[in-house]
Amino acid sequence: MKIKYLSAVLALLLLISVIGCAAHNIQITHIFYDGLVPRLESDEYVEITNLGDQPQDLAGWVLVDISEGDPSFTFPSYILAPGKSIRVYTNEYHLEWGGFSFKYRRAIWNNTEPDVAALYDNQGKEVSRKSY
């Protein structure tokens, strides 16, 4: 009985460890901060990549411009496959990159002074941060 209980506890700890490690493999890999669309720069984006070998559901994860404190984008349920990237655009939708947008009507990312983007998991833990 003790061995079964111990095995179950070890299996649960391993699962928690794997899930935690998977989140660390999700990284902000690029910020396209100087959009080509005049004044609005709606084509700016933040690229997020799964650098791990396990898929990750991004439901409830939050991407935010922490230099300004806003805007923020909360992901719906979306499975990011290993080795794949998605983009969150300022105010455009590109289905080939996941179809995500801040829906923000003006430029988010400062062109003259670097901003910082941060990505938080669905528990509020920061998993990635990037500046340019």
Number of C-alpha atoms within 10 A of each C-alpha: 6 7 8 9 10 11 12 12 12 12 12 12 12 12 12 12 11 12 13 12 13 18 24 15 20 25 20 23 17 16 21 16 22 18 17 12 11 10 9 16 22 24 21 24 25 22 17 22 19 23 19 18 11 16 19 19 16 19 14 17 21 20 25 20 20 15 14 13 10 12 14 16 19 19 18 13 12 14 11 19 17 17 14 14 18 21 25 25 26 27 20 19 18 14 10 8 15 15 13 21 22 20 15 16 12 12 20 23 25 14 13 8 7 13 18 17 24 20 25 19 21 16 9 11 12 16 17 19 17 17 15 14
